[in-house]
Amino acid sequence: MTRRDEGAFGGLSPVRSSALLAGMVALVLLVSAAIYVVVAQGGEDEGVQAGGRTPQSSAAPASSGAWVGTWSSSPAGAEPRTQRGFPGRSIRNVVHTSVGGSSVRITLSNLYGQEPLSITHGSVAVSAAPSNPTAAAGTLRRLTFGGNRSVVIAPGEQVVSDAARLQIPSDADLLVTTFSPTPSGPVTYHPHARQISYVARGDRTEDPRGDAYTQQSPYWRYLTAVDVLSREADGTVVVIGDSLTDGISATMGANSRWTDILSDRLRGEEGAPRYSVINQGISGNRVLSDGLGRPADNPSGLSRFQRDVLGRSGVKAVVIALGVNDILRTPHQTDPQEIADGLRELTRQAHARGLRVVGATLMPFGGHRGYTPQLDAVRRAVNTEIRTGKVFDEVVDFDRALRDPYQPVKLRTPYDSGDHLHPSDAGFRKMAESFNLSHLKGSTPAEL
């Protein structure tokens, strides 16, 4: 054989070397395809979680769907007696989803902190049972922030995590856990969660079991939003309100606020808009006046509208249920036009973003310790203005739905929690049932 007969593989004819080369190319393609399948099905991240299992990758692949809010809660103030924060402890917030999705991301806030908040580990999981700190098998995912496991949140700031690949069910409890090794306070919190969350000593963020979470909490801490990449919903309805929306009188852990029932209706009724619902109620909230402090505890609807409504993911419609605390709380606002004008301003801000606005009438509070005929006259005057159609695009008439027909200044007894201001669970259900779902769609703005 002469050298002219040697191919690229030495000693082989050009025909045989071509056949061998083709075989090797086929082998490379086969191996590459196998690697692609493994990656697409979800590889494993570094680190070992309790029980010897490794948490699955947090990286979320490209997928169809829309990012919408499945849960949110407004930061309401600085938690008392938390100047050091929770160093060396894991906080496991329990939150309830509105809609499901294929990926999830969270928002953490240090709005009321006076020092940098260091989060060295975080995780998200589906709860094994309602209000339970144990994760369902195989659902624990490590959270990352800009590709890193840890993040430092400056005072007054917030941070959004990277998307984590996880099948999130609708109408289910999630566990969002964070660990901070160092003192940092005060803690940014939401005081009236109507949901029990949990605290454990040490870094238990990647522990799927709930045994270590021996301390219970009625608050949500640091966590202010959970978004999902969803094919169930096309957008988000944001409800901004006071304690009547916050659900201060709802049964603990039952998810019986009127916004929860509204979410059920949007998921279950034929022809309903494909929207998730998030609750931005703060107990004691007013349209016009902020609370004390800097930043203000319990910021007014006007001052927090950009943060809590326009800044949420996938917003398509807004529901406004504010005004009664402007009348009831000291100093009393006794000019109904001032309240109506404040509500109009919220509508204008929503319209500037192309959002539709549904507004609620103010429910009666006869029999409440703050009731006077003069203050009730202000409430009725605000409602008259709302019903003209020149404050909101559409109106949900909570006053008419829940008032006693024989004593219109009072709630009907079955709808009264007992304090003559806040609804019972039956009252919350009636509020949601009185909502016309078609009002969330449309483009004709009110003549303000």
N, C-alpha and C positions, 0 to 999 in steps of 0.2 A: 504494500500500500504506500503510495507517495503522499507527501504532505498536502498535495492538492486535494486528496480524498478525505482529509481530516476536517471534521466540522468544529463547531464551537465547543463541543464537549470532548475534543481530542480523540482520535481513533474511531469515531463514529461517522457514518455516512451522513450527508446532509438530510436524507429522508428520515433516518432513525433519530438524528438529533432534533429534527423538527417535531417528531412525534413525542419525544421525551419532554421537550419544552412545553408543548401543548398540555401534557399531563400535569406538569408542575404548575402551570397557570391555573388549571382547573382545581388543583388541590388548594392553592392560595385563595381562590374565590370561595371554596367550600368552607375553609377555616374562617375567612372574614365574615361570611354569612352567619356562622355559628356564634362568633363574638358579638355580632350585631343583635342577634336574638337574645343573648344573655343580658346585654346592656339594656335593650328595650324592655325586657321583663323586670328590670330593677336590680341593680347590683347592690353591694353592701358597702357601707361607709366604714371608716376606721372607728376603732373603739369597741368596747364590749359592754352591753347592758346587763343588768342583773339577770341571773339565770343562764349566763354563758352565751346569750344570743347577741348578735350585732344588730344595731338599729339600721333600718334600710336607708338608702340614700335620700337626702333631702332635695336633691336637684329635681325640678319638675320639667318634664319634656314638653316640647311644643304640642299643643292640643287645641281642639276646637272648643268654643264656648266663650262666655263672657265673665269677666271678674265682677262679682257682685258682693255686697255685704250680706253675710249670713247671720252675724251677730255684732252688736256694738253697744257700748255703754259710755256715756259722757263722763269724763273726769270732773268730779264735783268739788274737790277740795283736798286739803292736806289732812291725812288721818291723824287724829290726836295721839299724843304720846308715842310718836314714831320718829323722834329726832335722829336716831341711829339707823332707822330703816329696819331691815331684817337680815343682818349679816350672818352668814353661816347657816341659812335656812332656805328650804325650797318652798315656794309658793305654788300650789296647784289650784288654779282657778277652774271652776266648773261653769260652763256656759252652754246655752241651748241653741241649736241651729235652726234657721228658718228654712233654707234650701240646702241641697247637697251639691257636691262637686267632685272633681277628680284631683284637684290640688288645693292647697291651703296656704295662706300667709297671715301673719298677725301684726298688730300694731301695739307697741309698748310706749307708755308715756311717763316722763319725769317732769310734767308740767309744774307741779307744786314742790319739786325737790329744790334744795338749796346747795346740794353737792352733786358731782357726777355720779350717776348710777351705773355700776359695773355689773353686767350680766355675763357670767362666764359660761353658762350652759342653759339651753332651753329645749323644750320638747313639746310636741302636740300628739294627742292620741284620742281615739274614740273611747268613751267610757264603757266599761263592761255592763253597767246597769245605771239607771237614772240616779243622779246625785251621788255616785259612787266614785271614790278616788282610784280604783283599780282600772287599768286599761284593758280593753278588749284584746284578745290574743292577736298578735301580729300587726297591731295598728300603731305602735309607738314610733314616732319619727323625730330625729334630731332636727332642731332648728338652726339655721345659719343666717348670718347677717353680712351681706356683701361677700359671701364665700367663707366667712370666719365663724367659728363657734361662739366667740365672745363679742360683746359690743359694749361701748361706754356711751351712755346717753347724758348729754349735758343738761344742767338745770333749765327748765322751761322748754325742753325739746322732746320730740318723739322719734321713733325709728320703726320702720317696716321691715319685717324679716324677708328673706328669700322665700320663694314658693317651695313648698314641700309636697312631694307626690304622695297622696293619700286619698282613698275613697271616703268622702265625707257624706254620711247619710243626712237626709232632711229630718227635722223634728227629733233630733238626738242630742245627747250631752257630749261635749268635748272636754278634754282635760288639757289645759295649757299651763305648763310648768316652767318656772324660771328659778335660777339660783344666783344669789349675789354673795360673794365671799367677804365683802368689806362694808363698813358702815356707810350709809347714804340715806339721807332723809330730808324732810319728811316724806312719807309715802303718798304718792298720788293714788286716790281711791274713789270708789263709788259706794256710798254708805248703805244704800237700800237695795241690795241685790235681790232679796227674796229668794236666795239660793245659797246653800251651804258650800263653801270652798274649804281648802285644807292647807295645812302647813306641816312640814317635817324638818327635823334637825339634819344638817349635813346636805350634801349634794345628792339628791334623790331624783333628779330630773329624768334619768333614763331607767328608773325603776318602774316596771309595769305594775307592780303590786302596790296596794294602798296601805299595807300594814304600818309603814313608818309614818303615815300621815295621821298622827294622833290628835293634832290640834285643829279645831274647826273654826271657821270664820264666816260671818254674815256679809262680808264685803268682797268686792272685786278690787284687786290691787294691781297697778301698773298696766294691766291689759285693757285696751279701749276698743279694739276692733278685731274681727276675724272675717277675712274675705275668702271666697272660694271661686275656683274656675268652674263655672257651672254651665250645663246644657239644659238645666231645668228652668232657669230664669233668664230673662232678657235685660233685667235692670233691677234697681233697688228703690223701694219706697222708704223714705226717712220720715219718722214721726218725731217731732220735737214737742215736748210738753213738760208738765210739772208732775206732782205726785200721782195724779189721776192716770197719767201715762206710765210713770215709773212703776206703778203697781204696788204702792206701799202697803195696801190692805189686802193684796192677793195672798192666797195660801202659799206658805213657804215651799219651794221646790216643785210646785204643781204647774208652773208655766201657764198660769191662768189670767195673765194681764190681757187687756183688750187687744193689744198688738199681737199677742200670741194667737188669739182666736182669729184675728184678721189674717195672719199668715196661713193658718189652717184653711181658711176660706179661699185664699188665692191659690193654694195648691190643689184644693179638692173640688172647686166648682167649675163646671164646664163653661167655657167662654171667658173665664176670669183672666185679667192681665197676668202675664208670666213674670211676676215680680217677687223678689224677696222683701222682707220687712225687717227694719232695724229700729230699735227703741232708743231714742235720745232724750228720754225724760229725766229730769232732775227734781226731786222733791223740794217743794218750796220755791220753784223757779218762777220768775216774773218776766214779762215782756220788756219792761222799761228799766228796772233797777238791779244793779249788781249787789252781791253780798260784800262783806268786808275783806280786807287783805289785798295783797299785791303779789301775784295775780289774784283776782277776786275769787273767793269761794262762791259757789253758786252764781256764776256769771249770767247776766240777763240773756233772754232770747236774742235780743239785738246784737249783743257783743259776742255771742258764741255761734251765731248762725253760720258764718263762714267755716269755722272749725268743725262743728258737729253735724252740719247738714250738707253744705256745698262741697266740703272736703271729703265726703265719704265716697266709696267706690260704686260706680255704675248708677248714680242717682238718676231716676227718670221722673219721680213725682215726690211731692212733699206734703205732709199732713201737719197742720199747726193746731195745737190744742193748749193754748196759753191764755192767761188773762185773769183767772180767778184770784191768784195770789197778789196781783197788783191791787185788787180791791180789799182783800182780807188782811194782808200783812201791813204792819206799821213801817213807814208812814202810808196810810191809805191813799190810793189814787181814786179820787172821787169825780174826776172828769172823764166820762165815757169816751169822749172824742179823743183824748190823749191815748187811751188804750187802743181804740180802733185805728188811729193813725200809726201807732207802733206796729200793729198787725199788718197794716197796708205796706209798711216799709219792708217787712219780711217778705211779703208777696212780690214786691218790686225786685228785691234782690234775687229771688228765685226766677222771676221772669227774665232777668238779665242773663241767666244761664239757660233759658229755654225750658224751664221746668214748670210743670203744672202744679197748682196748689189747691188742696182741699183744706178748709178750715172748720173748726168745731165751735158750736155755741157753748156758752158757759153754763154748767149744770147748777142746780139750786143747792143752797146750803142752809136752808131753814132748820133751826134746831141746833146748829153748830154753835159752839161757844162764842165765835166771832160774829154771829149774825146780828144785823140790825136792819130794820126796814129801809133805812137810808142807803146802806151798802147794797142791799138787794135791788134797789131801784137803779143803781149804777150797773149792776150785772144785767138787768133786763134791758137797759138802754144800749149796752154793748151788743147784746143779742139782736136787738132791732136793727142796728147798723149792719151786723154780719148778714142778716137775712135779706138785706136789700140787694145783695150780690155785688156790692162795690168794695168789698174787703178781700175776698178770696174768689177763685175761679168757680169753685163748687162748695157747698156747705153740707156737713154732716151734723144733724140736729140732735146732739146728745141731750140737750135740755128737754126737748119734747119727748125723747125716747124714754128717759128715766124719771121724769118728775111725776109726782102724785097728781092725778087729774083732779082730785078733790081739794088738795092743798098744793098748788103749783110752786110754792116757795120751798117745798121739801122734796127729797127723793122718795120714790115709792119704797115701802118697807122691805120688800124682797130684794131690792137693789141697793139697800143701805148697809154698809159694813157695821154700823152702830154708832159712828161718830157724826153722822148726818152731813158728811162732806165727801168721804171716800166710798166708792162702790164696793159691794161684796163681789164674790166670784160671779154670781148670777148677774150682777150689774155690769161687770166687765164684759160678760158674754153678750148682754143686751146692747152694749155700746158697739161691739164688733158687728153684731147682726144688723144694726141700723145703718151700717156703712154701705153705700151704693158703690160696688166695685167698678162700675163703668165710669165713675167720676175720676178715676185715676188716669184715664186715657182722654186725649183730646188736645186741642191746641188753641181754642178761643180764649184769650185772657179776659179777666174781669176788667170792667171800666172803673179804674181806681179813682 
